[in-house]
Amino acid sequence: MKDKLRTYITTELIKDPTYPLTDDEVIMGTLIDSFSLVQVALFIEDTFGAHFDDSELTVENMGTLNKMVANIQAKLQS
């Protein structure tokens, strides 16, 4: 799951597949903007089946790969 997210973010949003995106690197505001985060949310829904409301798309919830994965897993378990 984490590798799929990393690949999507580096290839589709950052446009640099060689970018060494780490698990705890802050993505929001530094590498992608809020519009790109909506694209990530759509990718997550299409790929993993987890839906996020707009109010959940925050730095606190989705700011790093680790946070994204934790929130996707929580959604899938509920």
C-alpha positions as CSV (number, residue, x, y, z in Angstrom):
1,M,0.0,0.0,0.0
2,K,2.7,2.5,1.0
3,D,4.8,1.7,-2.1
4,K,1.8,2.2,-4.4
5,L,1.1,5.6,-2.7
6,R,4.8,6.6,-3.0
7,T,4.9,5.7,-6.6
8,Y,1.7,7.6,-7.4
9,I,2.9,10.7,-5.6
10,T,6.4,10.8,-7.1
11,T,5.4,9.9,-10.6
12,E,2.0,11.6,-11.0
13,L,2.2,14.6,-8.7
14,I,5.8,15.5,-8.1
15,K,6.7,14.3,-11.6
16,D,10.0,12.9,-10.5
17,P,9.9,9.1,-10.0
18,T,13.5,9.2,-8.6
19,Y,12.5,11.5,-5.8
20,P,13.5,9.8,-2.5
21,L,10.1,10.3,-0.7
22,T,10.5,9.0,2.9
23,D,7.7,7.6,5.1
24,D,7.6,10.6,7.5
25,E,8.4,13.4,5.0
26,V,5.8,16.1,5.1
27,I,4.1,16.1,1.7
28,M,1.4,18.7,2.1
29,G,2.5,22.3,1.5
30,T,6.0,21.2,0.6
31,L,5.7,18.8,-2.3
32,I,2.0,18.9,-3.1
33,D,-0.8,21.4,-2.6
34,S,-4.4,20.9,-1.5
35,F,-5.6,20.3,-5.1
36,S,-3.1,17.5,-5.4
37,L,-4.3,16.0,-2.1
38,V,-7.7,15.7,-3.6
39,Q,-6.1,13.7,-6.5
40,V,-4.4,11.5,-3.9
41,A,-7.8,10.9,-2.1
42,L,-9.3,9.9,-5.5
43,F,-6.4,7.5,-6.1
44,I,-6.8,6.0,-2.6
45,E,-10.5,5.5,-3.2
46,D,-10.0,3.9,-6.6
47,T,-7.1,1.8,-5.6
48,F,-7.9,0.8,-2.0
49,G,-11.6,1.4,-1.7
50,A,-11.3,3.9,1.2
51,H,-13.3,7.1,0.9
52,F,-12.2,10.3,2.6
53,D,-14.5,13.3,3.1
54,D,-13.1,16.7,2.2
55,S,-12.9,17.6,5.9
56,E,-10.6,14.7,6.5
57,L,-8.0,15.8,3.9
58,T,-5.8,17.7,6.3
59,V,-2.1,17.7,7.0
60,E,-2.8,16.0,10.3
61,N,-4.5,13.1,8.6
62,M,-2.7,12.9,5.3
63,G,0.5,14.9,5.6
64,T,2.9,11.9,5.3
65,L,2.9,8.5,3.8
66,N,2.7,6.9,7.2
67,K,-0.3,9.0,8.2
68,M,-2.0,8.2,4.9
69,V,-1.5,4.5,5.3
70,A,-2.7,4.5,8.9
71,N,-5.9,6.4,7.9
72,I,-6.6,4.1,5.0
73,Q,-6.2,1.1,7.2
74,A,-8.5,2.6,9.8
75,K,-11.1,3.3,7.1
76,L,-10.9,-0.3,5.8
77,Q,-11.2,-1.8,9.3
78,S,-14.3,0.2,10.2
